[in-house]
């Protein structure tokens, strides 16, 4: 004879929830959902605000302002396609946080022909190319290519205190740049000698 199990209570059956317990459970679910939403929002914001060349350039000091405000200046020649420049963007953003109140951070895009005179003046043939200027705008030193953050920080510390830069001519990995200068006269004209201003001096 088979036992009738349908009328006997299941051993794992829980007693019904009281309205108060049900409200507490629902409140906890809502709070967890809110916490997860806030964490996701701030996570996305952090990812979006991560240092990029475009963000750095947007918040950089304009060259004409830097030339007039009597603060030392770090000029970075860069391009958006430059992978070395991109690799340094996070460190440069952090350095700007540390030294931006004492040093101008200027960014000049080598793809903009407006900056050709500056590229020729500082002999920019590889990027990133950093030029350190004192408060009067005098060229103190330059570093070319990818630099460790410690090297850049040491130079900026010295620059902000008016001391000699410890890494005045550091060279790292660069992206090649060739400024385009078009002669204004035909090269067949003997009077055109020297029309191009590109210097071959190092």
Secondary structure, DSSP 4 states (H G I P E B T S, - for coil): -----TTSPPTTPPPPPPHHHHHHHHHHHHHHHHHHHHHHHHHHHHHHTS--HHHHHHTSPPHHHHTTS-SEEEEEEE-TT-HHHHHHHHHHHHHHHHHTTTEEEEEEETTSGGGHHHHHHTT--EESEEEEE-TT--EEEEEES---HHHHHHHHHHHHTT---TTTT-B---EE-------SS-TTSGGGTT--------
